[in-house]
Amino acid sequence: MTATNGRPAADGDADGGTGRAADRDDTVAAVVRQWRAVHPQLDTGPMEVIGRINRCAALLQQAEDAPLRRAGLSRPEFDLLGALRRTGHELTPSELAKETFSSGAAVTKRLKQLTERGLVERRGDARDRRVAHLRLTDAGRDLVDGILPEQLAYETAVLSVLAPDGQGELAGLLAELLGRLEGRMGALRA
């Protein structure tokens, strides 16, 4: 058997030392090993990357939502509040949908709840009654500013298992992937 790097694979080294699923012990590695047993001819490399990104995202989402749950917010609601806070100016619902990668209907539903809770204010447009301008109330701004340090502390703790150089490398690789995906998806939507 020859490995993908051109050298012979060692016994028990199913991937020839490429550092892929056979060398790892996580849930995705187990799934990949199962697929390799069923379809040994298929390259599972994409599954190893996408699967791990999805699994990490799901685990991070579950854990990092704890501060949000204590504040009575869902992740999508916090994303809306965060978009209003970080942009520093009023946004329309359609601008919020773009900022948070959400549908217009989902934004409308969340805004209704956040407005009822007194976290967001809605102001009508003087020229077009169909347009609303949204901004944080003082309570909304205080809530976001109170949760953000806790969120960043959590994220710092999660990433502490990686060396600072590894964090930088991972951030760079993910930025490259995201940039290309956003460009490709934008072209597909056009």
N, C-alpha and C positions, 0 to 999 in steps of 0.2 A: 504494500500500500504506500502511496506517495502523498505527502501532505501538500496543502495548497501553496506552501512556501518553497516547494521544490525539493525538500529533503525528505527522506523516508520517515514515516511516522513510527514512533516507538510503540511497543506493545502497551496497551492500555491508554494510549494517547490518541483518542479518536479523532482529534482535530489536528494532529501533527504539531502541536505546540503553538498554535496561533492564539492561544489565550481565550478561546471561545467556550462554548457551553460545557464541553467535557471537563474543563479545568475549573469550573465555577460551581458553587453550591448555593443557588438561590432558586426561587420558584420558576423563573423563566428558564434557567438551565435545565430543570427537570422537564418542562414542557418541550424544550428543544430536543432533548435526548429522546423523548417519546416520539416526536415527529420524525427524527432521524431513523428510528427503528422501523417506522411505518413507511417512510419515503427516504431512504438513504441517498438517493440521487439528487435530492433538492438541496439548494443552498439556503440554510436557515439564518444566515448572517443578518438579513434585514429584521427578522423576527427577534433576534437577540438584542438589537438596538431599540426598535420600536416597542417591543414587549417590555423592556426594562424602563424606558421612558414612561410608558403608560402605567406600569406597576408603581414606579416611584411617585408619579403624579397622584395616583389614587391614594397611596399611603400618606403622602404629605397632606393631601386634601382632608383626609379624615382627622389627622392629628392637629393640623393648624386651624381647623375650624373650632377647636375648643374655646379659644378666647372669644370668637365670634358668637358661639352659642351662649356663652355667659352673658354677652351683651344683647342677646335676643336677636341676632342677625344671622342670615344665611350668607354664604360666600358670595353669591351673585348680588345680594343687597350691599354688602361691604364694597364690592367692586364698583358699584354705582356711586356710593358715597366717596370712595377713594378717588374716582375719576373727577368728581366735582371738587374735591379738596386739592388734588395735585395740579389740575389745570388752572385753578385760581380765578376762574371766571364762570359766568353763567353758561349753561349748555342747553341745547334743545334735546328733546327725547331722541331724535335721530342721531345727533352727535354723541349722545351717551351710548346708544346702541353700537356705534362704530368704535368708541373708546373701549367698550367692554366685550366686544365680539358677541353681542346678544341680539336676539330678534326684537323688532319693534314692539310686538305684543308682550314679550317677556318684560321689557323695560317698562312699558305702561303699567303692567300689573305690579311690579316691584315699586315703582314710583308712587302708586296709589297707597301702598302700605307704608312707605317711608314718609309720605306727606301726612298721613293720618297719625303717625307717631311723632310728628313735629320735628323731623330731622331734615326735611327738604321743603323749600318754599317754591311755589309755582307763580310765575308772573306772566300774564298774557302779553302778546306782542301788540304794540299800538297800531301797526299797519296791517297785520294779518291775524285775525282772531283764532285761526286754526293752529297757530304756532304758540308754544309755551316755552318760557325760559325758566330754567331751574337753577337753584343755588342752595347751598347748605344753610341751615339755620345755625345759630350759635351752638345749640345742642348737638346738631349733626357734626359740626366742626370739632367740638370738644370730644365727641364719641370717637371719631376717626383718629384724632391726635392722641387719645388715651390708649387705643388698641394698637396703633402702629408700633410703638416701642416693644410691646410684648410680642408682637408678631415677628419683628426683626430679631429679637433675642432667641425666639424659638428657631428661626431659620439659621442663625449663627450656630446654635447648638447642634442642629441636624448636620450642617456642613462641616462641623469640627472633626468628623471622622476622616475627612480628606485633608491632606496637607495643603497649605495655601497655594503652592504651585499647581497642585491638582485641581483646586477650585478654579483657579484662573484658566487652566487648560480646558476644563469642562465648560466653563462659561463661554469661552471662545468657540468651542466646537458647537455648542447649542445655539449660539448667536449666528454662526454660519449656516447651520441647518435651518433655523427659523427664518433668517433673511431669504434664503433660497425658496423655502416653502411659501412664504408670504408673496414673493415675487411670482412664483408659479401659479399659486391659487388666484392671485389678482389677474394674471393673464388668462386663466381659464374662465374667470367670471366675466371678463370683458367681451 
